[in-house]
Amino acid sequence: PIDFIDCEEPFDHKGNKTAKEENGFGCVK
C-alpha cells in the first residue's frame, strides 16, 4: 500500500509490526 511506502504517519513503531497491523498503517522498514 502507498501508506507504507510514504511512511508519513505520526506513529513511530520502530519496526513494531503488531502496532502497524492493529492500526492498519505504520512505518516498518
C-alpha positions as CSV (number, residue, x, y, z in Angstrom):
1,P,0.0,0.0,0.0
2,I,1.1,3.6,-0.7
3,D,0.7,4.4,3.1
4,F,3.5,2.0,3.9
5,I,5.7,3.4,1.1
6,D,5.2,7.0,2.0
7,C,5.7,6.3,5.7
8,E,4.5,9.7,6.8
9,E,2.4,8.5,9.7
10,P,2.8,10.4,13.1
11,F,3.4,7.0,14.7
12,D,6.9,5.7,15.3
13,H,6.5,2.0,15.5
14,K,10.2,1.4,15.1
15,G,9.6,-1.9,13.3
16,N,6.7,-2.9,15.5
17,K,4.6,-4.9,13.0
18,T,1.9,-5.6,15.6
19,A,1.2,-2.0,16.2
20,K,1.2,-1.4,12.4
21,E,-1.3,-4.3,11.8
22,E,-3.6,-3.1,14.6
23,N,-3.7,0.4,13.4
24,G,-3.9,-0.7,9.7
25,F,-0.9,1.6,8.9
26,G,2.5,2.5,10.0
27,C,6.2,2.5,9.2
28,V,8.0,-0.7,9.2
29,K,11.4,-0.7,7.4
